[in-house]
Amino acid sequence: MEKENAVIDGSFSLAIRIVNLYKYLTVDKKEFVLSKQLLRSGTSVGANIREAQHAQTTADFLHKLSIAQKECEETKYWLELLNATDYLSTSQLVLQKLFKI
């Protein structure tokens, strides 16, 4: 049995939530531009963390994790912008923050 990894599991959970939020934004809110940016950055976090697992050097590992961190910040930006433009309500945004997105 493979050992649990909170970072990998959390980033995968984030990606799932982002994909579901993207579906909501495109189907219910008919918002396509900002939601696509959110989808790209939010799913990129986990992809970079997975890549870091197989880094060739320590520097490569740290570089991949730093990219994942930047993608987290970008994801937060898109969530805040979606809130500021009334595509996401404040209560929806607070819910996202509770789950550390």
Residue frames as a rotation matrix with the C-alpha (Angstrom) as fourth column:
MET 1
0.582 0.813 0.000 0.00
0.813 -0.582 0.000 0.00
0.000 0.000 -1.000 0.00
GLU 2
-0.190 -0.652 0.734 1.33
0.623 -0.658 -0.423 3.41
0.759 0.377 0.531 -0.98
LYS 3
-0.478 -0.091 -0.874 1.97
0.827 -0.381 -0.413 5.92
-0.295 -0.920 0.257 1.81
GLU 4
0.616 0.768 0.175 -0.37
0.788 -0.597 -0.153 8.93
-0.013 0.232 -0.973 1.89
ASN 5
-0.656 -0.754 0.033 1.04
0.755 -0.653 0.059 12.30
-0.023 0.063 0.998 0.89
ALA 6
0.068 0.761 -0.645 -0.97
0.673 -0.512 -0.534 15.31
-0.736 -0.398 -0.547 2.05
VAL 7
-0.365 -0.265 -0.892 0.50
-0.344 -0.852 0.394 17.62
-0.865 0.451 0.219 -0.60
ILE 8
-0.993 -0.007 -0.121 -0.24
-0.114 0.388 0.915 15.28
0.041 0.922 -0.386 -3.48
ASP 9
-0.492 0.866 -0.093 -3.68
0.871 0.487 -0.071 14.37
-0.016 -0.116 -0.993 -2.16
GLY 10
-0.015 0.474 -0.880 -4.54
0.453 -0.782 -0.429 18.01
-0.892 -0.405 -0.202 -1.44
SER 11
-0.611 -0.263 -0.746 -3.43
-0.461 -0.648 0.606 19.23
-0.643 0.715 0.275 -4.85
PHE 12
-0.938 0.345 0.041 -5.48
0.261 0.622 0.738 16.50
0.230 0.702 -0.674 -6.53
SER 13
-0.187 0.894 -0.407 -8.52
0.923 0.017 -0.385 17.51
-0.337 -0.448 -0.828 -4.45
LEU 14
-0.248 0.013 -0.969 -7.92
-0.043 -0.999 -0.003 21.11
-0.968 0.041 0.248 -5.47
ALA 15
-0.944 -0.164 -0.287 -7.88
-0.287 -0.024 0.958 20.09
-0.164 0.986 -0.025 -9.14
ILE 16
-0.642 0.766 0.019 -11.18
0.746 0.619 0.247 18.25
0.178 0.173 -0.969 -8.75
ARG 17
0.017 0.648 -0.761 -12.80
0.701 -0.550 -0.453 21.26
-0.713 -0.526 -0.464 -7.07
ILE 18
-0.483 -0.277 -0.830 -11.46
-0.290 -0.844 0.451 23.58
-0.826 0.458 0.328 -9.76
VAL 19
-0.987 0.158 0.030 -12.77
0.093 0.404 0.910 21.36
0.132 0.901 -0.413 -12.57
ASN 20
-0.295 0.936 -0.190 -16.20
0.955 0.291 -0.052 21.27
0.007 -0.197 -0.980 -10.92
LEU 21
-0.010 0.229 -0.973 -16.13
0.339 -0.915 -0.218 25.04
-0.941 -0.332 -0.068 -10.40
TYR 22
-0.850 -0.342 -0.401 -15.19
-0.269 -0.373 0.888 25.47
-0.453 0.863 0.225 -14.06
LYS 23
-0.753 0.635 0.171 -18.20
0.602 0.561 0.568 23.39
0.264 0.531 -0.805 -15.08
TYR 24
0.041 0.780 -0.625 -20.45
0.891 -0.312 -0.331 25.53
-0.453 -0.543 -0.707 -12.88
LEU 25
-0.239 -0.206 -0.949 -19.05
0.016 -0.978 0.208 28.80
-0.971 0.034 0.237 -14.24
THR 26
-0.954 -0.177 -0.244 -19.35
-0.230 -0.092 0.969 27.79
-0.194 0.980 0.047 -17.89
VAL 27
-0.664 0.748 -0.003 -22.74
0.628 0.560 0.541 26.07
0.406 0.357 -0.841 -17.71
ASP 28
0.129 0.804 -0.581 -24.61
0.985 -0.171 -0.017 28.13
-0.113 -0.570 -0.814 -15.11
LYS 29
0.254 -0.105 -0.962 -22.89
0.313 -0.931 0.185 31.51
-0.915 -0.348 -0.203 -15.33
LYS 30
0.819 0.030 0.573 -21.87
0.573 -0.011 -0.819 31.39
-0.018 0.999 -0.027 -19.01
GLU 31
0.717 -0.680 -0.156 -18.41
-0.604 -0.717 0.349 32.70
-0.349 -0.155 -0.924 -18.10
PHE 32
0.954 -0.276 0.113 -15.64
0.294 0.801 -0.521 31.33
0.053 0.531 0.846 -20.30
VAL 33
0.467 -0.828 0.311 -12.55
-0.106 -0.401 -0.910 33.55
0.878 0.392 -0.275 -20.19
LEU 34
0.014 -0.454 0.891 -11.76
-0.945 -0.298 -0.137 33.88
0.328 -0.840 -0.433 -16.48
SER 35
0.686 0.331 0.648 -12.90
-0.582 0.783 0.217 30.34
-0.436 -0.526 0.730 -15.75
LYS 36
0.895 -0.419 -0.153 -10.49
0.167 0.633 -0.756 28.94
0.413 0.651 0.637 -18.36
GLN 37
0.045 -0.893 0.447 -7.61
-0.472 -0.414 -0.779 30.78
0.881 -0.175 -0.440 -16.68
LEU 38
0.158 0.115 0.981 -8.75
-0.981 0.131 0.142 29.37
-0.112 -0.985 0.134 -13.32
LEU 39
0.963 0.236 0.130 -8.93
-0.214 0.963 -0.166 25.87
-0.165 0.132 0.977 -14.78
ARG 40
0.592 -0.795 -0.134 -5.39
0.071 0.217 -0.973 26.09
0.803 0.567 0.185 -16.16
SER 41
-0.217 -0.737 0.640 -3.75
-0.649 -0.381 -0.658 27.45
0.729 -0.558 -0.395 -13.01
GLY 42
0.244 0.415 0.876 -5.78
-0.961 0.228 0.160 25.36
-0.133 -0.881 0.454 -10.56
THR 43
0.989 0.111 0.102 -5.02
-0.095 0.984 -0.149 22.05
-0.117 0.138 0.984 -12.26
SER 44
0.490 -0.871 -0.031 -1.40
-0.152 -0.050 -0.987 22.99
0.859 0.488 -0.157 -12.89
VAL 45
0.259 -0.370 0.892 -0.62
-0.955 -0.234 0.181 22.97
0.142 -0.899 -0.415 -9.16
GLY 46
0.611 0.071 0.788 -0.93
-0.402 0.886 0.232 19.22
-0.682 -0.459 0.570 -8.81
ALA 47
0.958 -0.275 0.082 0.74
0.207 0.464 -0.861 18.53
0.199 0.842 0.502 -12.14
ASN 48
0.334 -0.878 0.342 3.84
-0.479 -0.471 -0.741 20.43
0.812 0.083 -0.578 -11.03
ILE 49
0.212 -0.208 0.955 3.87
-0.944 0.210 0.255 18.70
-0.254 -0.955 -0.151 -7.66
ARG 50
0.871 0.129 0.474 3.68
-0.038 0.980 -0.197 15.32
-0.490 0.154 0.858 -9.39
GLU 51
0.768 -0.638 0.057 6.54
0.065 -0.011 -0.998 16.32
0.637 0.770 0.033 -11.69
ALA 52
0.265 -0.684 0.680 8.60
-0.866 -0.479 -0.144 17.34
0.424 -0.551 -0.719 -8.67
GLN 53
0.719 0.064 0.692 8.38
-0.476 0.770 0.424 13.79
-0.506 -0.635 0.584 -7.34
HIS 54
0.710 -0.430 0.558 10.57
0.620 0.758 -0.204 12.68
-0.335 0.491 0.804 -10.21
ALA 55
0.892 -0.426 -0.152 12.97
-0.450 -0.868 -0.210 15.60
-0.043 0.255 -0.966 -10.29
GLN 56
0.663 -0.707 -0.248 16.49
0.338 0.578 -0.743 14.84
0.668 0.408 0.622 -11.40
THR 57
-0.540 -0.841 -0.038 18.18
0.467 -0.262 -0.845 17.15
0.700 -0.474 0.534 -8.90
THR 58
-0.301 0.379 -0.875 17.34
0.878 -0.247 -0.409 19.02
-0.371 -0.892 -0.258 -5.72
ALA 59
-0.808 -0.039 -0.588 17.35
-0.101 -0.974 0.203 22.25
-0.580 0.224 0.783 -7.72
ASP 60
-0.817 0.545 -0.188 14.88
-0.122 0.155 0.980 20.73
0.563 0.824 -0.060 -10.21
PHE 61
-0.340 0.675 -0.655 12.66
0.871 0.488 0.050 19.59
0.354 -0.553 -0.754 -7.32
LEU 62
-0.410 0.130 -0.903 12.65
0.591 -0.717 -0.371 23.05
-0.695 -0.685 0.217 -5.75
HIS 63
-0.944 0.042 -0.329 12.00
-0.266 -0.689 0.675 24.69
-0.198 0.724 0.661 -9.11
LYS 64
-0.635 0.746 -0.202 8.94
0.253 0.448 0.857 22.52
0.730 0.493 -0.473 -9.77
LEU 65
-0.161 0.573 -0.804 7.57
0.987 0.096 -0.129 23.22
0.004 -0.814 -0.581 -6.29
SER 66
-0.658 -0.097 -0.747 8.11
0.235 -0.969 -0.081 26.95
-0.715 -0.229 0.660 -6.75
ILE 67
-0.909 0.403 -0.107 6.10
-0.217 -0.238 0.947 26.79
0.356 0.884 0.304 -9.98
ALA 68
-0.321 0.815 -0.483 3.32
0.718 0.541 0.437 24.99
0.617 -0.207 -0.759 -8.09
GLN 69
-0.328 0.147 -0.933 3.37
0.795 -0.491 -0.357 27.75
-0.510 -0.859 0.044 -5.46
LYS 70
-0.904 -0.024 -0.426 3.09
-0.177 -0.887 0.426 30.42
-0.389 0.461 0.798 -8.17
GLU 71
-0.714 0.683 -0.154 0.16
0.077 0.295 0.952 28.55
0.696 0.668 -0.263 -9.71
CYS 72
-0.249 0.600 -0.760 -1.55
0.965 0.223 -0.140 28.56
0.086 -0.768 -0.634 -6.29
GLU 73
-0.552 -0.023 -0.833 -1.20
0.325 -0.926 -0.190 32.33
-0.767 -0.376 0.519 -6.12
GLU 74
-0.945 0.229 -0.233 -2.54
-0.310 -0.401 0.862 32.71
0.104 0.887 0.450 -9.64
THR 75
-0.510 0.788 -0.346 -5.50
0.574 0.611 0.546 30.48
0.641 0.080 -0.763 -8.76
LYS 76
-0.279 0.365 -0.888 -6.26
0.852 -0.333 -0.404 32.68
-0.444 -0.869 -0.218 -5.75
TYR 77
-0.839 -0.094 -0.537 -6.14
-0.103 -0.940 0.325 35.73
-0.535 0.328 0.779 -8.02
TRP 78
-0.825 0.545 -0.150 -8.70
-0.112 0.102 0.988 34.27
0.554 0.832 -0.023 -10.44
LEU 79
-0.293 0.731 -0.616 -10.99
0.891 0.442 0.101 33.28
0.346 -0.520 -0.781 -7.56
GLU 80
-0.404 0.088 -0.911 -10.81
0.567 -0.757 -0.324 36.79
-0.718 -0.647 0.256 -6.13
LEU 81
-0.925 0.047 -0.378 -11.46
-0.307 -0.680 0.666 38.33
-0.226 0.732 0.643 -9.56
LEU 82
-0.641 0.738 -0.211 -14.44
0.327 0.511 0.795 36.04
0.694 0.441 -0.569 -10.12
ASN 83
-0.168 0.550 -0.818 -15.79
0.975 -0.032 -0.221 37.22
-0.148 -0.835 -0.530 -6.79
ALA 84
-0.586 -0.146 -0.797 -15.13
0.232 -0.973 0.007 40.90
-0.776 -0.181 0.604 -7.53
THR 85
-0.878 0.261 -0.401 -16.99
-0.475 -0.375 0.796 40.60
0.057 0.889 0.453 -10.84
ASP 86
-0.196 0.884 0.424 -19.95
-0.864 0.049 -0.501 38.78
-0.463 -0.465 0.754 -9.25
TYR 87
-0.011 0.152 -0.988 -19.44
-0.663 0.739 0.121 35.41
0.749 0.656 0.093 -10.89
LEU 88
-0.284 -0.066 -0.956 -18.79
0.599 0.766 -0.231 33.92
0.748 -0.639 -0.179 -7.44
SER 89
0.700 0.562 0.440 -20.56
-0.033 -0.590 0.807 35.15
0.713 -0.580 -0.394 -4.36
THR 90
-0.055 -0.709 0.703 -18.65
-0.848 -0.338 -0.408 36.05
0.527 -0.618 -0.583 -1.24
SER 91
0.432 0.264 0.862 -20.09
-0.756 0.628 0.186 32.98
-0.492 -0.732 0.471 0.49
GLN 92
0.992 -0.125 -0.002 -18.82
0.099 0.791 -0.604 30.78
0.077 0.599 0.797 -2.36
LEU 93
0.331 -0.924 0.192 -15.40
-0.258 -0.284 -0.923 32.42
0.908 0.256 -0.333 -2.12
VAL 94
0.039 -0.252 0.967 -15.30
-0.997 -0.077 0.020 31.96
0.070 -0.965 -0.254 1.67
LEU 95
0.840 0.303 0.450 -16.17
-0.341 0.940 0.005 28.29
-0.421 -0.157 0.893 1.16
GLN 96
0.767 -0.630 -0.121 -13.21
0.134 0.342 -0.930 27.99
0.627 0.697 0.347 -1.23
LYS 97
0.009 -0.803 0.597 -10.94
-0.644 -0.461 -0.611 29.58
0.765 -0.379 -0.521 1.39
LEU 98
0.458 0.224 0.860 -12.17
-0.851 0.392 0.351 27.20
-0.258 -0.892 0.370 4.06
PHE 99
0.925 -0.104 0.365 -10.89
0.181 0.966 -0.183 24.38
-0.334 0.235 0.913 1.90
LYS 100
0.210 -0.937 -0.280 -7.57
-0.005 -0.287 0.958 26.21
-0.978 -0.200 -0.065 1.48
ILE 101
0.379 -0.054 0.924 -7.90
0.914 0.181 -0.364 26.94
-0.147 0.982 0.118 -2.19
